[in-house]
Structure formats: structure tokens, C-alpha cells
């Protein structure tokens, strides 16, 4: 493969300007439309905001394809559309660490500082005297401060290791949960065998799990029962990882202190979903990420590696 014949398709959904090697042809395409027939000879397809059916068409009708560079942190969409074994799939891991961490922190603080209750009172034009004035630092029930809060980040990858120091700086004790136990980025990490015990002492559970057959409904009724009573849940990972029926039951019974969800099982969330009116719930429309950082560098690095036969970043398949 030579630089003179390498064609890279860049989605027009982002302002991209990667510094590609001389002779590499960069073509902008609309990710909301099928890849144009005249560009189906490309060797590299960069994906951001593409429709699933168009990716399936690309998998079937782009015979020269060697690299699919996703800009999403999770590669689940790319892995299920049928790209062949000769196509390397790379994810956007690392591109969303800061922005998703910011959003997760905002949701955590909103729950701890009882913003959903304040918003409910605001809609009623009611001064919430129960939230005002002198308050105990550590009341019975849900926590109201990050000081000495126990936070468990379930899915302790690059976003988790970015978020953890922010929470720790506010006085929280942060633990990670991942496939292997040990220490990562200076934080204790438990595996599945230690998860139940950790959930039992968790004040705030932050979900950052990817979508896969192994993580579907990972937070189910059993895990919710293991979670400390009055704990808060924040999910900025994937909606399929939370059993929403079990979550609604836990909220309705008062077992959970509240939940903040940026992702749901079905998106957009249907107007008749009971999540809209569940008690102490804050919903955001899957906008924690959506603004990848360092995209041009990742694309350029992997195109150069492809040409040189070197190692690519973020290979998932």
C-alpha cells in the first residue's frame, strides 16, 4: 500500500484537519448518507454520527477497506455491522475523557446537592424550606456532601481514571470496578468477586461500562439490592447496562436516593417512559460526550501507522 493511492474518508459532522502524509487523499463525506459509490474504493473510513444501515452497506461494498477509525469511546456499533477480518477497527478511547468526566461530575454534584428536589420546588413556585437554612452535615438518608463520600466507578477505563481524581479532590474516597482487581492510576480497583461488598458501602455509583453481551443489565435487581440504601446512581456509560425496570422499582420504593442518567435503554427516551416522572431523577439527553478532543492527532497517527505497517492506537478488532 502506498501513500499515492491511499484514500481517507472524513465525516463532515466534525471540523477535521488531520496532518496526513503527502499524497494521501482526504475526502469529506456526509455520515448521515451512504458512502458515495465513487468513494467506496477508500482504504480508511473515519466514523462519527453514521447511521447503522449505512455502516452495514460500507462493510459490504468497500472492498479495499483496511481501517475503520471510530471516534466514539465505545466500539459496539462498529463491531456489530459486519466488517470483515481484514479490516482493523479502532475506537475513540481517550477522546472523550475530559468532557464525559465533566458531565459525570456535574450529575454527581446535582444529586448530592439535591438539585432535582430544588427543580421540583421551582416548578411549583415553592420556597423549599426543607432544603434551606441550617442543615446537618451528615443527615440520615442520602449524603449531602462529597466529604468522606464513598464513590464506586464501575468501568474503570480512561474516563474513570480521569474522573476519579476530580471526585477525590472534593473529599471522596474513590474505588474502581473492572475485570481485574489491583491498583490503577493510584486508586484501588475491585473485580467481580469484590463487587457486592463494595456496593454495600457505596454512597455514589458511577456507571461507565461499555455495551456488550457481558454488560447488558449489569446493574440488575440483585446488584441494586446489594447497593447501600439511599445511594445515588449516575450512568454516563451505556443505557443497556442498567435494568430500567429494576431501577424504577428501587426508586419508587425509596431504596435509592436518586439517579442521574445521561444514557437510556431506548434513545431518544419515549415520551411515555416512566423515567421522566420517577422521583429524584435527573435526565440528560446523552450529551456527556459528543465533542471529541484530539481527533486530528489520532487519525493522523493511525494513517501513518497503517502506511508504515506499524502499531495502531485503540485497536479493538
Helices and strands as residue ranges (DSSP letters): G 3-5, E 7-11, E 25-29, G 37-39, E 44-47, H 52-61, E 67-70, H 76-79, E 88-90, H 97-112, H 115-123, G 129-131, E 150-154, H 158-169, E 173-177, E 182-184, E 187-190, G 192-194, H 195-199, E 204-207, H 221-226, E 232-235, G 239-241, H 244-252, E 258-261, G 274-277, E 281-283, H 295-308
